[in-house]
Amino acid sequence: MKQQLVIRMMIVVTIVLLLLVSVLSYGTYRYYYEYESEALLSHATTSAYLYPQAQVGFETPSAFSVLVRTFGYPGTDLTIVDRSGSIVKTTGQRTRQASFSQEQLQQLSQGESVVQDYDVGDEHYLSVTSPIMTNDTSEFAISFTRPLEDLDTLIREIWMTVVMIGVLIWLLALYTVIRIADRFVRPIRHIIEAADEMAQGDFDVSVESNEKHELGALARTLTYLGAKVQQHQSTRNEFLSSVSHELRTPLTSIKGWTETIRGGDEKLSEETELGLSIIHSETERMIGLVEQLLDYTKIEESRLVLYRQELDLVSLLRQVTLQLKQSIEDKGITLIERYPQKSVGLFDENRLKQVFLNILENAIRFSPDGGTLTIRFVQSERVAFISIIDEGPGISREHLQRITEMFYQAHVTEGSSGLGLAISKELIEAHEGKLVIESEVGHGTTVTVLLPLDPSELH
């Protein structure tokens, strides 16, 4: 953003400076040349007017010398030309004199002066010719020609000075623009960074800004917003934690008493047995939800503690699939397992078991009856890649971007709280790992867990 702002502002500054340098250069050129042209024109016109009254001639060298002394102009060659434009007498070289076009000869015959700006080789000349009128006719004209090398040199020096000043102004403008852009972009960058942190769920941010304009107000508002959201989150987490703890005890009691009643010696009616079975399953579901809520509040408040110990991931996955064997058989799912012989690392067994149970339960839930479920385990020297591939309906890109958010569900199903994948993601990241979900509508879903391994423990 800063770079784009500097570039755009410097483009404007550069255009303005180029226009100013061009105008000043052209103005300088016109001023000096027009001034010199007007001075020569004035002198030539006056000389042509006074020539008949001066009673001097140019027929002889001595007479021409008197003419030069009388009407000469410093730094110029004096030339007498006839009505055809041919040189009659001159104090300079013939090659320095410009030829006349028919239009210019017509102007001289009508009593008008002619100004010529021309080049001969590498030299630049200025010539002014005025007709000598006698009895309303012009047989001759007096011309003054001067080289413009000194004037060209002066103008080039002025141009170089103007260009150097323009470059210095451009550099000064660049420094100023960078400072101004930095002053405006820095608080914007801080605001963007704070907003990104908030988007990631970290609301404990403070945007420092001493600006008194709108950016300062925005920074203070963002800081206030983060504090308020954090306060509401803290209140919500306390409420969820409190409610979860309060619910866990009676739910555990209900589950225990239903098991006790069902396991007693007294024979129960079919309707009573069905009711107790429903109470028991729903109680287990509620206990699971309470446990998830407790995990969620721990993660949110950064109170989650991992108890790492040496663990074989292959053995853990076999335990999980064995635990879910009945659910797999009930839907007629073919389970394909591809494991290495062993894969050891330092992990929290219960937490990783929770992760794989959640992912596999989702895969089973969304797999079609008689479908195939594949667990593919490969490892490199430092990382274990565990992919769980189902043949379910898949997840659209719109939902896939949010599937690991708390309470978000791509497909609302019975028994799902929308917390499982979110908690799994946090647990995997707590192990310095990564959760990757790939899916396409109608082509199933692949969930890959990446976990770092201790190379010294690999076998």
Residue, then its C-alpha position, 0 to 999 in steps of 0.5 A: m500500500k505504501q509503495q503504491l501510494v508513493i508511486r502514484m504521488m510521485i507520478v503526479v509530482t513528476i508530471v508537474l515538474l516536467l511541465l514546469v521545466s518545459v514551460l521555464s525552458y521554452g520561456t527562457y528560449r523565447y525570451y532571449y531569442e525574441y529579445e535579441s531579435e527585437a534589438l537587431l530588428s530595431h537597429a536594422t530598421t533605424s539604420a535603413y531609415l537613416y541611411p538615405q539621410a546619412q549620405v554615405g555609400f558602399e561603392t568603395p571600400s572607404a565608403f563602406s568602412v564609413l557605413v560600417r562605422t556609422f551603422g555597425y552593431p557590436g558582434t554582428d556582420l553588416t551586409i548590403v544586398d540588392r533586390s534579388g537578395s545577392i550580396v553587394k558588400t559584407t563585413g563577414q563571410r558569404t557562407r554566413q549569410a542566409s539566402f532569401s526565399q521569393e516570399q521574403l524578397q517580396q516582403l523586402s520589396q514592400g518595405e517589410s523587414v525579414v528576420q531569419d533564424y538558421d543554421v550553417g553546419d554546426e553554427h547557429y545564426l540570427s539575421v535581420t534585414s531591412p529594406i533601404m527605401t528611396n522614393d518609395t522603392s527599394e533597390f538595396a537592403i541592409s542586413f545584420t547577422r550575428p552568431l548565436e553560439d554565446l546565446d545558445t551556451l547561455i540558454r543551455e546553462i540555464w536549461m541545465t540549471v533548471v533541470m538540476i533544480g527540478v531533479l533536486i525538487w523531485l528528490l526532495a518531493l520523493y523524501t517528503v512523499i515517503r515520510i508522508a506515506d509512512r506517517f499515514v500507512r503505518p497506523i493503517r498497517h497497524i490497524i490491518e494487523a490488529a484486524d487480522e488478529m481479531a479475525q483469527g480470534d485474538f481480541d487482546v489487541s491494542v492499536e497505538s495511535n497518536e493521530k488526531h484525525e480519522l485514523g486515530a479515531l479508527a484505531r481507538t475504536l478498534t482497540y475498544l471493540g477488541a476489549k469489548v469482544q474479549q470481555h463478552q467472550s470471557t463472560r460467555n466462556e465463564f457461563l459455558s464452563s459454569v453450565s457445563h460443570e453444573l450439567r455434568t454431575p446430574l447427567t452422570s447421575i442419570k446415566g448411572w441410574t439408568e444403567t443400574i435400573r436396566g441391569g437390575d434383577e427386576k424384569l422391565s416391560e418392553e416400553t420401560e426398557l425402550g424408554l431407559s435405552i433412549i434416556h441412556s443414549e441421550t444422556e451419553r450424547m449430552i455428556g459428550l456435548v458437555e465435555q466438548l463445551l469444556d474443551y472449547t472453553k479451555i482452548e478459548e482461555s488457553r488453559l488446555v494442557l497436553y500430557r505428552q508421552e511416547l505413543d505409537l500412532v499406528s497402535l492408537l489408530r487401530q484402537v480407534t477403528l476397533q472402537l468404531k467397528q460396530s458403527i462401520e459394520d452397521k453401515g456395511i462400510t469397507l474399511i481399508e487401512r494402510y499403516p507403516q509398521k510403527s510410528v512413534g512420537l511424543f503425544d497426548e494419547n487421550r487428546l489424539k484419540q479424541v481427534f481421530l474418533n471425531i474425524l472417523e465418526n464424521a467420515i462414517r456418518f457421511s459415508p453411504d451404506g456399503g461405501t469405502l472408508t480408507i485410512r492411509f498413513v505415510q511418514s517422512e523422517r520428521v512428519a506423519f501424514i494420516s489421511i482419512i478418505d470417505e465417499g460421502p457427499g463432499i463439502s462445497r468450497e463455500h462451507l469448506q472455508r469455515i468448516t473448522e469454525m466453532f459451532y459451524q456445520a456444513h451439513v446439519t445432522e442429528g448428534s452433531s454440535g459443530l464443535g468436533l472439527a474446531i476442537s480437533k483443529e486446535l488439539i492438532e495445532a497444540h501438537e505443532g501439527k496441521l489439519v488439512i481438509e480437501s473436498e469436492v461436492g459429490h466426490g467425498t472428503t479427505v481429512t489429513v492430519l500432519l503431526p511432527l515426529d521425533p526422528s530418534e524414535l522412528h522404527 
